[in-house]
Amino acid sequence: MPILDRFRLDGRVAIVTGASSGLGVIFAQALAEAGADVVLAARREDKLDDTRRLVEAAGRRALAVRTDVTRPEGCQGLVDAAIAAFGKVDILVNNAGIGTAVPALKETPEQFRAVMDLNLNACYWMAQACAKVMKPGSAIVNISSILGLTTAGLPQAAYSASKAGLIGLTRDLAQQWTSRRGIRVNALAPGFFATEMTEQYDPAYVERTLHRVLMGRFGQPEEIAAALIFLASEAGGYVTGITLPVEGGVLTN
Protein backbone atom coordinates (compact mmCIF):
# COMPACT_ATOMS: atom_id res chain seq x y z
CA MET A 1 0.00 0.00 0.00
CA PRO A 2 1.44 3.44 -0.89
CA ILE A 3 2.35 5.29 2.28
CA LEU A 4 -0.18 8.12 1.87
CA ASP A 5 -2.96 5.63 1.22
CA ARG A 6 -2.45 4.25 4.71
CA PHE A 7 -3.95 7.48 6.05
CA ARG A 8 -7.13 7.08 3.98
CA LEU A 9 -10.39 6.02 5.64
CA ASP A 10 -12.45 5.25 2.55
CA GLY A 11 -15.31 2.88 3.31
CA ARG A 12 -14.96 3.35 7.08
CA VAL A 13 -17.68 4.49 9.47
CA ALA A 14 -16.70 6.64 12.43
CA ILE A 15 -18.59 7.79 15.53
CA VAL A 16 -17.55 11.10 17.09
CA THR A 17 -19.00 12.11 20.46
CA GLY A 18 -19.08 15.72 21.53
CA ALA A 19 -19.34 16.60 17.84
CA SER A 20 -21.28 19.83 18.28
CA SER A 21 -18.32 22.09 19.12
CA GLY A 22 -14.59 22.46 19.62
CA LEU A 23 -12.31 19.57 18.77
CA GLY A 24 -15.31 17.36 18.01
CA VAL A 25 -16.13 19.46 14.95
CA ILE A 26 -12.49 19.41 13.85
CA PHE A 27 -12.28 15.63 14.25
CA ALA A 28 -15.51 14.99 12.35
CA GLN A 29 -14.43 17.15 9.43
CA ALA A 30 -10.97 15.53 9.31
CA LEU A 31 -12.43 12.02 9.30
CA ALA A 32 -14.72 12.98 6.43
CA GLU A 33 -11.86 14.52 4.47
CA ALA A 34 -9.94 11.26 4.94
CA GLY A 35 -12.89 9.36 3.44
CA ALA A 36 -15.02 8.17 6.38
CA ASP A 37 -18.76 8.46 6.82
CA VAL A 38 -19.40 10.01 10.23
CA VAL A 39 -22.01 9.53 12.94
CA LEU A 40 -22.19 12.69 15.04
CA ALA A 41 -23.29 12.64 18.66
CA ALA A 42 -23.91 15.42 21.19
CA ARG A 43 -26.64 16.84 23.37
CA ARG A 44 -26.97 20.08 21.36
CA GLU A 45 -28.93 18.97 18.33
CA ASP A 46 -28.92 22.34 16.56
CA LYS A 47 -25.11 22.51 16.65
CA LEU A 48 -24.88 18.94 15.37
CA ASP A 49 -26.59 20.04 12.16
CA ASP A 50 -23.76 22.50 11.54
CA THR A 51 -21.20 19.70 11.85
CA ARG A 52 -23.30 17.44 9.65
CA ARG A 53 -23.16 20.03 6.89
CA LEU A 54 -19.36 20.18 7.15
CA VAL A 55 -19.11 16.39 6.75
CA GLU A 56 -21.45 16.42 3.77
CA ALA A 57 -19.51 19.29 2.21
CA ALA A 58 -16.47 16.99 2.29
CA GLY A 59 -18.43 14.53 0.16
CA ARG A 60 -19.23 11.99 2.88
CA ARG A 61 -22.44 10.78 4.50
CA ALA A 62 -23.34 12.01 7.97
CA LEU A 63 -25.86 11.05 10.64
CA ALA A 64 -26.55 13.38 13.57
CA VAL A 65 -27.93 11.72 16.70
CA ARG A 66 -28.82 13.65 19.85
CA THR A 67 -27.19 11.56 22.58
CA ASP A 68 -26.49 11.72 26.29
CA VAL A 69 -23.39 9.52 26.52
CA THR A 70 -23.47 9.50 30.33
CA ARG A 71 -26.34 7.03 29.98
CA PRO A 72 -25.26 3.52 28.90
CA GLU A 73 -28.57 3.07 27.11
CA GLY A 74 -27.91 6.31 25.22
CA CYS A 75 -24.56 4.95 24.05
CA GLN A 76 -26.16 1.72 22.91
CA GLY A 77 -28.87 3.66 21.09
CA LEU A 78 -26.20 5.66 19.26
CA VAL A 79 -24.42 2.51 18.10
CA ASP A 80 -27.74 0.97 17.05
CA ALA A 81 -28.48 4.08 14.97
CA ALA A 82 -25.05 3.86 13.32
CA ILE A 83 -25.60 0.20 12.44
CA ALA A 84 -29.07 0.91 11.07
CA ALA A 85 -27.79 3.74 8.88
CA PHE A 86 -24.38 2.45 7.75
CA GLY A 87 -24.22 -1.23 8.69
CA LYS A 88 -21.07 -1.08 10.80
CA VAL A 89 -18.79 0.93 13.11
CA ASP A 90 -15.05 1.00 12.40
CA ILE A 91 -13.84 3.98 14.43
CA LEU A 92 -14.88 5.53 17.73
CA VAL A 93 -13.60 8.95 18.78
CA ASN A 94 -14.45 9.40 22.47
CA ASN A 95 -14.34 13.18 22.52
CA ALA A 96 -17.27 14.36 24.67
CA GLY A 97 -16.10 16.10 27.83
CA ILE A 98 -16.32 19.11 30.11
CA GLY A 99 -13.75 21.13 32.00
CA THR A 100 -14.04 22.84 35.36
CA ALA A 101 -11.79 25.01 37.49
CA VAL A 102 -13.10 24.65 41.04
CA PRO A 103 -10.77 24.76 44.08
CA ALA A 104 -10.56 21.32 45.68
CA LEU A 105 -11.87 22.52 49.05
CA LYS A 106 -14.94 24.03 47.38
CA GLU A 107 -15.78 21.39 44.78
CA THR A 108 -18.96 19.55 45.66
CA PRO A 109 -19.47 15.81 45.23
CA GLU A 110 -22.04 16.60 42.54
CA GLN A 111 -19.58 18.76 40.59
CA PHE A 112 -16.82 16.15 40.80
CA ARG A 113 -19.13 13.30 39.79
CA ALA A 114 -20.52 15.24 36.82
CA VAL A 115 -17.01 15.66 35.37
CA MET A 116 -16.05 12.05 35.98
CA ASP A 117 -19.33 10.81 34.56
CA LEU A 118 -18.88 12.54 31.20
CA ASN A 119 -15.10 12.54 30.82
CA LEU A 120 -14.43 8.98 31.99
CA ASN A 121 -17.51 6.85 32.59
CA ALA A 122 -19.19 7.82 29.32
CA CYS A 123 -16.06 6.85 27.38
CA TYR A 124 -16.27 3.40 28.92
CA TRP A 125 -19.95 3.00 28.02
CA MET A 126 -19.26 4.10 24.44
CA ALA A 127 -16.26 1.79 24.09
CA GLN A 128 -18.29 -1.15 25.39
CA ALA A 129 -21.16 -0.50 22.99
CA CYS A 130 -18.86 -0.08 19.97
CA ALA A 131 -16.57 -3.01 20.73
CA LYS A 132 -19.53 -5.38 20.61
CA VAL A 133 -20.01 -4.64 16.90
CA MET A 134 -16.51 -3.69 15.76
CA LYS A 135 -14.61 -6.02 13.44
CA PRO A 136 -10.85 -6.68 13.55
CA GLY A 137 -8.98 -3.67 12.22
CA SER A 138 -11.21 -1.19 14.04
CA ALA A 139 -9.86 1.63 16.19
CA ILE A 140 -10.91 3.50 19.31
CA VAL A 141 -9.31 6.88 20.06
CA ASN A 142 -9.96 8.36 23.50
CA ILE A 143 -9.44 12.12 23.77
CA SER A 144 -7.56 12.66 27.01
CA SER A 145 -5.49 15.77 27.78
CA ILE A 146 -2.00 16.78 28.82
CA LEU A 147 -3.69 17.58 32.13
CA GLY A 148 -3.86 13.82 32.60
CA LEU A 149 -0.05 13.93 32.56
CA THR A 150 0.84 17.29 34.14
CA THR A 151 -0.72 20.33 35.85
CA ALA A 152 -1.53 23.69 34.33
CA GLY A 153 -1.82 26.19 37.15
CA LEU A 154 -5.59 25.96 37.57
CA PRO A 155 -7.57 24.06 40.22
CA GLN A 156 -8.75 21.18 38.04
CA ALA A 157 -8.77 18.11 40.26
CA ALA A 158 -11.85 16.54 38.67
CA TYR A 159 -10.78 17.26 35.10
CA SER A 160 -7.21 16.07 35.62
CA ALA A 161 -8.35 12.94 37.45
CA SER A 162 -10.83 12.09 34.70
CA LYS A 163 -8.25 12.53 31.94
CA ALA A 164 -5.63 10.52 33.82
CA GLY A 165 -8.24 7.83 34.37
CA LEU A 166 -8.96 7.80 30.64
CA ILE A 167 -5.29 7.09 29.95
CA GLY A 168 -5.45 4.10 32.30
CA LEU A 169 -8.68 2.93 30.68
CA THR A 170 -7.02 3.16 27.27
CA ARG A 171 -4.15 0.89 28.31
CA ASP A 172 -6.43 -1.72 29.80
CA LEU A 173 -8.90 -1.84 26.91
CA ALA A 174 -5.99 -2.20 24.49
CA GLN A 175 -4.68 -5.10 26.56
CA GLN A 176 -8.09 -6.77 26.52
CA TRP A 177 -9.24 -6.10 22.98
CA THR A 178 -6.26 -5.78 20.63
CA SER A 179 -5.08 -9.39 20.69
CA ARG A 180 -8.51 -10.93 21.26
CA ARG A 181 -10.73 -8.78 19.05
CA GLY A 182 -8.31 -6.95 16.73
CA ILE A 183 -9.41 -3.53 18.03
CA ARG A 184 -6.67 -0.96 18.57
CA VAL A 185 -7.27 1.42 21.49
CA ASN A 186 -5.21 4.60 21.86
CA ALA A 187 -5.50 8.05 23.40
CA LEU A 188 -4.68 11.55 22.26
CA ALA A 189 -3.50 14.07 24.85
CA PRO A 190 -4.02 17.53 23.32
CA GLY A 191 -2.27 20.53 24.76
CA PHE A 192 -3.64 24.03 24.38
CA PHE A 193 -5.87 24.46 21.33
CA ALA A 194 -8.27 27.32 20.74
CA THR A 195 -11.74 25.97 21.59
CA GLU A 196 -14.88 27.09 23.42
CA MET A 197 -13.22 25.91 26.63
CA THR A 198 -10.03 27.95 26.19
CA GLU A 199 -12.04 31.05 25.25
CA GLN A 200 -13.15 31.15 28.89
CA TYR A 201 -9.56 31.40 30.19
CA ASP A 202 -8.32 34.64 31.72
CA PRO A 203 -5.90 36.39 29.31
CA ALA A 204 -3.26 36.57 32.06
CA TYR A 205 -3.50 32.80 32.53
CA VAL A 206 -3.17 32.23 28.78
CA GLU A 207 -0.01 34.36 28.72
CA ARG A 208 1.51 32.42 31.63
CA THR A 209 0.60 29.12 30.01
CA LEU A 210 2.16 29.97 26.67
CA HIS A 211 5.49 30.46 28.45
CA ARG A 212 5.44 26.70 29.10
CA VAL A 213 4.84 25.86 25.44
CA LEU A 214 8.16 25.50 23.62
CA MET A 215 6.50 26.46 20.35
CA GLY A 216 5.08 29.61 21.94
CA ARG A 217 1.56 29.33 20.54
CA PHE A 218 -1.72 27.46 20.69
CA GLY A 219 -2.02 24.38 18.52
CA GLN A 220 -3.69 24.61 15.12
CA PRO A 221 -6.77 22.48 14.34
CA GLU A 222 -5.01 20.65 11.53
CA GLU A 223 -2.23 19.55 13.89
CA ILE A 224 -4.49 17.67 16.28
CA ALA A 225 -6.66 16.39 13.41
CA ALA A 226 -3.62 14.87 11.70
CA ALA A 227 -2.70 13.01 14.89
CA LEU A 228 -6.23 11.62 15.12
CA ILE A 229 -6.15 10.37 11.54
CA PHE A 230 -2.83 8.65 12.23
CA LEU A 231 -4.27 6.72 15.19
CA ALA A 232 -7.57 5.94 13.47
CA SER A 233 -6.11 4.75 10.16
CA GLU A 234 -3.81 2.02 8.91
CA ALA A 235 -0.97 4.51 9.27
CA GLY A 236 -1.13 3.67 12.97
CA GLY A 237 -1.83 0.01 12.38
CA TYR A 238 0.99 -1.15 14.68
CA VAL A 239 0.14 1.30 17.47
CA THR A 240 -2.09 0.36 20.40
CA GLY A 241 -2.34 1.13 24.11
CA ILE A 242 -0.44 4.41 23.90
CA THR A 243 -1.19 8.04 24.73
CA LEU A 244 0.07 10.45 22.08
CA PRO A 245 0.70 13.98 23.42
CA VAL A 246 0.18 16.78 20.91
CA GLU A 247 1.19 19.76 23.01
CA GLY A 248 3.94 21.88 21.50
CA GLY A 249 6.49 20.92 24.13
CA VAL A 250 4.60 21.60 27.37
CA LEU A 251 5.66 18.29 28.89
CA THR A 252 9.35 19.17 28.63
CA ASN A 253 8.93 22.02 31.14
VOLOMAR-225535 format. One record per residue (C-alpha): residue number from 1; residue in three letters; x, y, z. Coordinates in nm, 2 decimals. Layout:
N
+-----+------+--------+--------+--------+
|  nr | rest |      x |      y |      z |
+-----+------+--------+--------+--------+
| NUM |  Ala |      X |      Y |      Z |
...
+-----+------+--------+--------+--------+
# end
This chain:
253
+-----+------+--------+--------+--------+
|  nr | rest |      x |      y |      z |
+-----+------+--------+--------+--------+
|   1 |  Met |   0.00 |   0.00 |   0.00 |
|   2 |  Pro |   0.14 |   0.34 |  -0.09 |
|   3 |  Ile |   0.23 |   0.53 |   0.23 |
|   4 |  Leu |  -0.02 |   0.81 |   0.19 |
|   5 |  Asp |  -0.30 |   0.56 |   0.12 |
|   6 |  Arg |  -0.24 |   0.43 |   0.47 |
|   7 |  Phe |  -0.40 |   0.75 |   0.61 |
|   8 |  Arg |  -0.71 |   0.71 |   0.40 |
|   9 |  Leu |  -1.04 |   0.60 |   0.56 |
|  10 |  Asp |  -1.24 |   0.53 |   0.25 |
|  11 |  Gly |  -1.53 |   0.29 |   0.33 |
|  12 |  Arg |  -1.50 |   0.33 |   0.71 |
|  13 |  Val |  -1.77 |   0.45 |   0.95 |
|  14 |  Ala |  -1.67 |   0.66 |   1.24 |
|  15 |  Ile |  -1.86 |   0.78 |   1.55 |
|  16 |  Val |  -1.75 |   1.11 |   1.71 |
|  17 |  Thr |  -1.90 |   1.21 |   2.05 |
|  18 |  Gly |  -1.91 |   1.57 |   2.15 |
|  19 |  Ala |  -1.93 |   1.66 |   1.78 |
|  20 |  Ser |  -2.13 |   1.98 |   1.83 |
|  21 |  Ser |  -1.83 |   2.21 |   1.91 |
|  22 |  Gly |  -1.46 |   2.25 |   1.96 |
|  23 |  Leu |  -1.23 |   1.96 |   1.88 |
|  24 |  Gly |  -1.53 |   1.74 |   1.80 |
|  25 |  Val |  -1.61 |   1.95 |   1.49 |
|  26 |  Ile |  -1.25 |   1.94 |   1.39 |
|  27 |  Phe |  -1.23 |   1.56 |   1.43 |
|  28 |  Ala |  -1.55 |   1.50 |   1.24 |
|  29 |  Gln |  -1.44 |   1.71 |   0.94 |
|  30 |  Ala |  -1.10 |   1.55 |   0.93 |
|  31 |  Leu |  -1.24 |   1.20 |   0.93 |
|  32 |  Ala |  -1.47 |   1.30 |   0.64 |
|  33 |  Glu |  -1.19 |   1.45 |   0.45 |
|  34 |  Ala |  -0.99 |   1.13 |   0.49 |
|  35 |  Gly |  -1.29 |   0.94 |   0.34 |
|  36 |  Ala |  -1.50 |   0.82 |   0.64 |
|  37 |  Asp |  -1.88 |   0.85 |   0.68 |
|  38 |  Val |  -1.94 |   1.00 |   1.02 |
|  39 |  Val |  -2.20 |   0.95 |   1.29 |
|  40 |  Leu |  -2.22 |   1.27 |   1.50 |
|  41 |  Ala |  -2.33 |   1.26 |   1.87 |
|  42 |  Ala |  -2.39 |   1.54 |   2.12 |
|  43 |  Arg |  -2.66 |   1.68 |   2.34 |
|  44 |  Arg |  -2.70 |   2.01 |   2.14 |
|  45 |  Glu |  -2.89 |   1.90 |   1.83 |
|  46 |  Asp |  -2.89 |   2.23 |   1.66 |
|  47 |  Lys |  -2.51 |   2.25 |   1.66 |
|  48 |  Leu |  -2.49 |   1.89 |   1.54 |
|  49 |  Asp |  -2.66 |   2.00 |   1.22 |
|  50 |  Asp |  -2.38 |   2.25 |   1.15 |
|  51 |  Thr |  -2.12 |   1.97 |   1.19 |
|  52 |  Arg |  -2.33 |   1.74 |   0.96 |
|  53 |  Arg |  -2.32 |   2.00 |   0.69 |
|  54 |  Leu |  -1.94 |   2.02 |   0.71 |
|  55 |  Val |  -1.91 |   1.64 |   0.68 |
|  56 |  Glu |  -2.15 |   1.64 |   0.38 |
|  57 |  Ala |  -1.95 |   1.93 |   0.22 |
|  58 |  Ala |  -1.65 |   1.70 |   0.23 |
|  59 |  Gly |  -1.84 |   1.45 |   0.02 |
|  60 |  Arg |  -1.92 |   1.20 |   0.29 |
|  61 |  Arg |  -2.24 |   1.08 |   0.45 |
|  62 |  Ala |  -2.33 |   1.20 |   0.80 |
|  63 |  Leu |  -2.59 |   1.10 |   1.06 |
|  64 |  Ala |  -2.66 |   1.34 |   1.36 |
|  65 |  Val |  -2.79 |   1.17 |   1.67 |
|  66 |  Arg |  -2.88 |   1.36 |   1.99 |
|  67 |  Thr |  -2.72 |   1.16 |   2.26 |
|  68 |  Asp |  -2.65 |   1.17 |   2.63 |
|  69 |  Val |  -2.34 |   0.95 |   2.65 |
|  70 |  Thr |  -2.35 |   0.95 |   3.03 |
|  71 |  Arg |  -2.63 |   0.70 |   3.00 |
|  72 |  Pro |  -2.53 |   0.35 |   2.89 |
|  73 |  Glu |  -2.86 |   0.31 |   2.71 |
|  74 |  Gly |  -2.79 |   0.63 |   2.52 |
|  75 |  Cys |  -2.46 |   0.50 |   2.40 |
|  76 |  Gln |  -2.62 |   0.17 |   2.29 |
|  77 |  Gly |  -2.89 |   0.37 |   2.11 |
|  78 |  Leu |  -2.62 |   0.57 |   1.93 |
|  79 |  Val |  -2.44 |   0.25 |   1.81 |
|  80 |  Asp |  -2.77 |   0.10 |   1.71 |
|  81 |  Ala |  -2.85 |   0.41 |   1.50 |
|  82 |  Ala |  -2.51 |   0.39 |   1.33 |
|  83 |  Ile |  -2.56 |   0.02 |   1.24 |
|  84 |  Ala |  -2.91 |   0.09 |   1.11 |
|  85 |  Ala |  -2.78 |   0.37 |   0.89 |
|  86 |  Phe |  -2.44 |   0.25 |   0.77 |
|  87 |  Gly |  -2.42 |  -0.12 |   0.87 |
|  88 |  Lys |  -2.11 |  -0.11 |   1.08 |
|  89 |  Val |  -1.88 |   0.09 |   1.31 |
|  90 |  Asp |  -1.51 |   0.10 |   1.24 |
|  91 |  Ile |  -1.38 |   0.40 |   1.44 |
|  92 |  Leu |  -1.49 |   0.55 |   1.77 |
|  93 |  Val |  -1.36 |   0.90 |   1.88 |
|  94 |  Asn |  -1.44 |   0.94 |   2.25 |
|  95 |  Asn |  -1.43 |   1.32 |   2.25 |
|  96 |  Ala |  -1.73 |   1.44 |   2.47 |
|  97 |  Gly |  -1.61 |   1.61 |   2.78 |
|  98 |  Ile |  -1.63 |   1.91 |   3.01 |
|  99 |  Gly |  -1.37 |   2.11 |   3.20 |
| 100 |  Thr |  -1.40 |   2.28 |   3.54 |
| 101 |  Ala |  -1.18 |   2.50 |   3.75 |
| 102 |  Val |  -1.31 |   2.46 |   4.10 |
| 103 |  Pro |  -1.08 |   2.48 |   4.41 |
| 104 |  Ala |  -1.06 |   2.13 |   4.57 |
| 105 |  Leu |  -1.19 |   2.25 |   4.90 |
| 106 |  Lys |  -1.49 |   2.40 |   4.74 |
| 107 |  Glu |  -1.58 |   2.14 |   4.48 |
| 108 |  Thr |  -1.90 |   1.96 |   4.57 |
| 109 |  Pro |  -1.95 |   1.58 |   4.52 |
| 110 |  Glu |  -2.20 |   1.66 |   4.25 |
| 111 |  Gln |  -1.96 |   1.88 |   4.06 |
| 112 |  Phe |  -1.68 |   1.62 |   4.08 |
| 113 |  Arg |  -1.91 |   1.33 |   3.98 |
| 114 |  Ala |  -2.05 |   1.52 |   3.68 |
| 115 |  Val |  -1.70 |   1.57 |   3.54 |
| 116 |  Met |  -1.60 |   1.21 |   3.60 |
| 117 |  Asp |  -1.93 |   1.08 |   3.46 |
| 118 |  Leu |  -1.89 |   1.25 |   3.12 |
| 119 |  Asn |  -1.51 |   1.25 |   3.08 |
| 120 |  Leu |  -1.44 |   0.90 |   3.20 |
| 121 |  Asn |  -1.75 |   0.68 |   3.26 |
| 122 |  Ala |  -1.92 |   0.78 |   2.93 |
| 123 |  Cys |  -1.61 |   0.68 |   2.74 |
| 124 |  Tyr |  -1.63 |   0.34 |   2.89 |
| 125 |  Trp |  -2.00 |   0.30 |   2.80 |
| 126 |  Met |  -1.93 |   0.41 |   2.44 |
| 127 |  Ala |  -1.63 |   0.18 |   2.41 |
| 128 |  Gln |  -1.83 |  -0.11 |   2.54 |
| 129 |  Ala |  -2.12 |  -0.05 |   2.30 |
| 130 |  Cys |  -1.89 |  -0.01 |   2.00 |
| 131 |  Ala |  -1.66 |  -0.30 |   2.07 |
| 132 |  Lys |  -1.95 |  -0.54 |   2.06 |
| 133 |  Val |  -2.00 |  -0.46 |   1.69 |
| 134 |  Met |  -1.65 |  -0.37 |   1.58 |
| 135 |  Lys |  -1.46 |  -0.60 |   1.34 |
| 136 |  Pro |  -1.08 |  -0.67 |   1.36 |
| 137 |  Gly |  -0.90 |  -0.37 |   1.22 |
| 138 |  Ser |  -1.12 |  -0.12 |   1.40 |
| 139 |  Ala |  -0.99 |   0.16 |   1.62 |
| 140 |  Ile |  -1.09 |   0.35 |   1.93 |
| 141 |  Val |  -0.93 |   0.69 |   2.01 |
| 142 |  Asn |  -1.00 |   0.84 |   2.35 |
| 143 |  Ile |  -0.94 |   1.21 |   2.38 |
| 144 |  Ser |  -0.76 |   1.27 |   2.70 |
| 145 |  Ser |  -0.55 |   1.58 |   2.78 |
| 146 |  Ile |  -0.20 |   1.68 |   2.88 |
| 147 |  Leu |  -0.37 |   1.76 |   3.21 |
| 148 |  Gly |  -0.39 |   1.38 |   3.26 |
| 149 |  Leu |   0.00 |   1.39 |   3.26 |
| 150 |  Thr |   0.08 |   1.73 |   3.41 |
| 151 |  Thr |  -0.07 |   2.03 |   3.59 |
| 152 |  Ala |  -0.15 |   2.37 |   3.43 |
| 153 |  Gly |  -0.18 |   2.62 |   3.71 |
| 154 |  Leu |  -0.56 |   2.60 |   3.76 |
| 155 |  Pro |  -0.76 |   2.41 |   4.02 |
| 156 |  Gln |  -0.88 |   2.12 |   3.80 |
| 157 |  Ala |  -0.88 |   1.81 |   4.03 |
| 158 |  Ala |  -1.19 |   1.65 |   3.87 |
| 159 |  Tyr |  -1.08 |   1.73 |   3.51 |
| 160 |  Ser |  -0.72 |   1.61 |   3.56 |
| 161 |  Ala |  -0.83 |   1.29 |   3.74 |
| 162 |  Ser |  -1.08 |   1.21 |   3.47 |
| 163 |  Lys |  -0.82 |   1.25 |   3.19 |
| 164 |  Ala |  -0.56 |   1.05 |   3.38 |
| 165 |  Gly |  -0.82 |   0.78 |   3.44 |
| 166 |  Leu |  -0.90 |   0.78 |   3.06 |
| 167 |  Ile |  -0.53 |   0.71 |   2.99 |
| 168 |  Gly |  -0.54 |   0.41 |   3.23 |
| 169 |  Leu |  -0.87 |   0.29 |   3.07 |
| 170 |  Thr |  -0.70 |   0.32 |   2.73 |
| 171 |  Arg |  -0.41 |   0.09 |   2.83 |
| 172 |  Asp |  -0.64 |  -0.17 |   2.98 |
| 173 |  Leu |  -0.89 |  -0.18 |   2.69 |
| 174 |  Ala |  -0.60 |  -0.22 |   2.45 |
| 175 |  Gln |  -0.47 |  -0.51 |   2.66 |
| 176 |  Gln |  -0.81 |  -0.68 |   2.65 |
| 177 |  Trp |  -0.92 |  -0.61 |   2.30 |
| 178 |  Thr |  -0.63 |  -0.58 |   2.06 |
| 179 |  Ser |  -0.51 |  -0.94 |   2.07 |
| 180 |  Arg |  -0.85 |  -1.09 |   2.13 |
| 181 |  Arg |  -1.07 |  -0.88 |   1.90 |
| 182 |  Gly |  -0.83 |  -0.69 |   1.67 |
| 183 |  Ile |  -0.94 |  -0.35 |   1.80 |
| 184 |  Arg |  -0.67 |  -0.10 |   1.86 |
| 185 |  Val |  -0.73 |   0.14 |   2.15 |
| 186 |  Asn |  -0.52 |   0.46 |   2.19 |
| 187 |  Ala |  -0.55 |   0.81 |   2.34 |
| 188 |  Leu |  -0.47 |   1.16 |   2.23 |
| 189 |  Ala |  -0.35 |   1.41 |   2.48 |
| 190 |  Pro |  -0.40 |   1.75 |   2.33 |
| 191 |  Gly |  -0.23 |   2.05 |   2.48 |
| 192 |  Phe |  -0.36 |   2.40 |   2.44 |
| 193 |  Phe |  -0.59 |   2.45 |   2.13 |
| 194 |  Ala |  -0.83 |   2.73 |   2.07 |
| 195 |  Thr |  -1.17 |   2.60 |   2.16 |
| 196 |  Glu |  -1.49 |   2.71 |   2.34 |
| 197 |  Met |  -1.32 |   2.59 |   2.66 |
| 198 |  Thr |  -1.00 |   2.79 |   2.62 |
| 199 |  Glu |  -1.20 |   3.10 |   2.53 |
| 200 |  Gln |  -1.31 |   3.11 |   2.89 |
| 201 |  Tyr |  -0.96 |   3.14 |   3.02 |
| 202 |  Asp |  -0.83 |   3.46 |   3.17 |
| 203 |  Pro |  -0.59 |   3.64 |   2.93 |
| 204 |  Ala |  -0.33 |   3.66 |   3.21 |
| 205 |  Tyr |  -0.35 |   3.28 |   3.25 |
| 206 |  Val |  -0.32 |   3.22 |   2.88 |
| 207 |  Glu |   0.00 |   3.44 |   2.87 |
| 208 |  Arg |   0.15 |   3.24 |   3.16 |
| 209 |  Thr |   0.06 |   2.91 |   3.00 |
| 210 |  Leu |   0.22 |   3.00 |   2.67 |
| 211 |  His |   0.55 |   3.05 |   2.85 |
| 212 |  Arg |   0.54 |   2.67 |   2.91 |
| 213 |  Val |   0.48 |   2.59 |   2.54 |
| 214 |  Leu |   0.82 |   2.55 |   2.36 |
| 215 |  Met |   0.65 |   2.65 |   2.03 |
| 216 |  Gly |   0.51 |   2.96 |   2.19 |
| 217 |  Arg |   0.16 |   2.93 |   2.05 |
| 218 |  Phe |  -0.17 |   2.75 |   2.07 |
| 219 |  Gly |  -0.20 |   2.44 |   1.85 |
| 220 |  Gln |  -0.37 |   2.46 |   1.51 |
| 221 |  Pro |  -0.68 |   2.25 |   1.43 |
| 222 |  Glu |  -0.50 |   2.07 |   1.15 |
| 223 |  Glu |  -0.22 |   1.95 |   1.39 |
| 224 |  Ile |  -0.45 |   1.77 |   1.63 |
| 225 |  Ala |  -0.67 |   1.64 |   1.34 |
| 226 |  Ala |  -0.36 |   1.49 |   1.17 |
| 227 |  Ala |  -0.27 |   1.30 |   1.49 |
| 228 |  Leu |  -0.62 |   1.16 |   1.51 |
| 229 |  Ile |  -0.61 |   1.04 |   1.15 |
| 230 |  Phe |  -0.28 |   0.86 |   1.22 |
| 231 |  Leu |  -0.43 |   0.67 |   1.52 |
| 232 |  Ala |  -0.76 |   0.59 |   1.35 |
| 233 |  Ser |  -0.61 |   0.47 |   1.02 |
| 234 |  Glu |  -0.38 |   0.20 |   0.89 |
| 235 |  Ala |  -0.10 |   0.45 |   0.93 |
| 236 |  Gly |  -0.11 |   0.37 |   1.30 |
| 237 |  Gly |  -0.18 |   0.00 |   1.24 |
| 238 |  Tyr |   0.10 |  -0.12 |   1.47 |
| 239 |  Val |   0.01 |   0.13 |   1.75 |
| 240 |  Thr |  -0.21 |   0.04 |   2.04 |
| 241 |  Gly |  -0.23 |   0.11 |   2.41 |
| 242 |  Ile |  -0.04 |   0.44 |   2.39 |
| 243 |  Thr |  -0.12 |   0.80 |   2.47 |
| 244 |  Leu |   0.01 |   1.05 |   2.21 |
| 245 |  Pro |   0.07 |   1.40 |   2.34 |
| 246 |  Val |   0.02 |   1.68 |   2.09 |
| 247 |  Glu |   0.12 |   1.98 |   2.30 |
| 248 |  Gly |   0.39 |   2.19 |   2.15 |
| 249 |  Gly |   0.65 |   2.09 |   2.41 |
| 250 |  Val |   0.46 |   2.16 |   2.74 |
| 251 |  Leu |   0.57 |   1.83 |   2.89 |
| 252 |  Thr |   0.93 |   1.92 |   2.86 |
| 253 |  Asn |   0.89 |   2.20 |   3.11 |
+-----+------+--------+--------+--------+
# end
